[in-house]
Amino acid sequence: MRIAGSLPNERQQLHGYTFSEWVLALGNGQLKTEAFKEDSPADWIQIPELFLIQHEGNHIEAIAENIYESFDTNYRRPAYLKNRAIVAPRNATVSQINDYTMQRVPGDSKTYYISDSLLQSTDTSSTFDECYPTEFLNTLTFNGVPNHEVTLKKNTPVMLLRNLNPALGLCNGTRIMITVLGDNFIKGNILGGSYDTDEVIIPRIVLNVENSKWPFILKRRQFPVRTCYAMTINKSQGHTLDKVGIYLPEPVFSHGQLYVGVSRVRSATGLRMLIENPAEIPNNYTRNIVFAEAFSDILTG
């Protein structure tokens, strides 16, 4: 976490904290909490008004246009793209934001289709091909694995989903701005980090996907990338940005997840949040899941 700068009357706006103090207190579970139901945990915190996006219409549009302001004149500028992102708890929400934002980029898109098959082994019976035809395999989705269809555009940012060549900066989580969409390769320039602006080529690779839900290992051949105007909160770890939008159509669901989101931003002026809650819960509150025993184990371990 690299937090810099301050706001006028910062302590007044952040309930007595500086921004760095507020972020740390959030991460340590030290902010005041409330429960909105008798049988629910008291883990709801109030979010300061200066961070909130209040909007009654299309929330995807609202947060995308807030974080990517003046998009039409900046969409192809690496310096603009590399310093901002939207984060959300779940992949489905991230996909909605990415689809909305990418369609605003001029030009034609290109769709790449995967090649799916079952990895043959002594445990894979010949009937598997009949039980799990290619059409079914193509519908399967997995975290960190590209889908059956990957639709991309030139001048859009993507994130690598696998380590390809760390010595060249091609690591899981690296962001790249696409410059060329070939049939069997993607060319682009790295966004941010030690390899900022370096030109790289991404090939199709074979990924073996094993999931306990299915009695087989899936062999999937595809480009290991995903559009990344938005990313999951968990995937944002390691990134430090000037502007971060946190979209919460539902609360976070794991320990420390909200802290990871808010600590991606360098200063209070760059943080925006859009929260959707049930009618009985105000939209300036959200859950902050912190397991105190996790800190106790560290201190006593």
Secondary structure, DSSP 8 states (H G I E B T S, - for coil): -------TTHHHHTTT--HHHHHHHHHTT-S--B-SSTTS-S-EEE--GGGB---SS-HHHHHHHHHTTTHHHHTT-HHHHTTEEEEESSHHHHHHHHHHHHTTSSS--EEEE-EEEE---TTS-TTHHHHS-HHHHTT---TTS--SEEEE-TT-EEEE-S-SBGGGTB-TT-EEEEEEE-SSEEEEEE-SSTTTT-EEEEE-EEEEEE-TTSSSEEEEEE--EEE-SEEETGGGTT--BSEEEEEESS---STTHHHHHHTTBSSGGGEEEEE---TTS-TTEEE----HHHHHHHHH-
